[in-house]
Amino acid sequence: MNQHVIDYHIADIGEAWAIFREGVQIAVRKDPGDAIAFANFFADRETRIATRPVRVSADHHMHRTLSEIRRAA
């Protein structure tokens, strides 16, 4: 049985990161780490109350930003 997955997605919107739940924007964060923390917090919270699987995904801009942060560390 294929269960619908609740999707939290982080996307670059220029000077900030937008967080979407099921395609609806729910927040904006300037810092990429804050955007990830926000999405993960709500996804984790939702796994405790929902019966459906939950995932957090990000666009290629976030993946590139994370790679740059790792290289700088």
Residue, then its C-alpha position, 0 to 999 in steps of 0.5 A: m500500500n502506497q501511503h502519501v508522504i507529508d513533504y516539508h521542502i526547503a527552497d531558495i527564494g533569493e536572499a532567504w530560504a522558504i519552507f513549504r509543507e505540502g506545497v504551501q509556504i509556512a515560513v522564511r528563514k535567512d540562515p540555511g541552518d535555521a531553515i533546516a532546523f525549522a523544517n526538521f522540528f516540524a517534521d519530527r513533531e508531525t511524525r509523533i501525531a501523524t500516521r503517514p510518513v514525513r520527509v524533509s527535502a531541499d532544492h539543489h541550492m540548499h545542497r550546494t550551500l551545505s557543501e560549501i559550509r562543509r568545505a569551509a568547516 
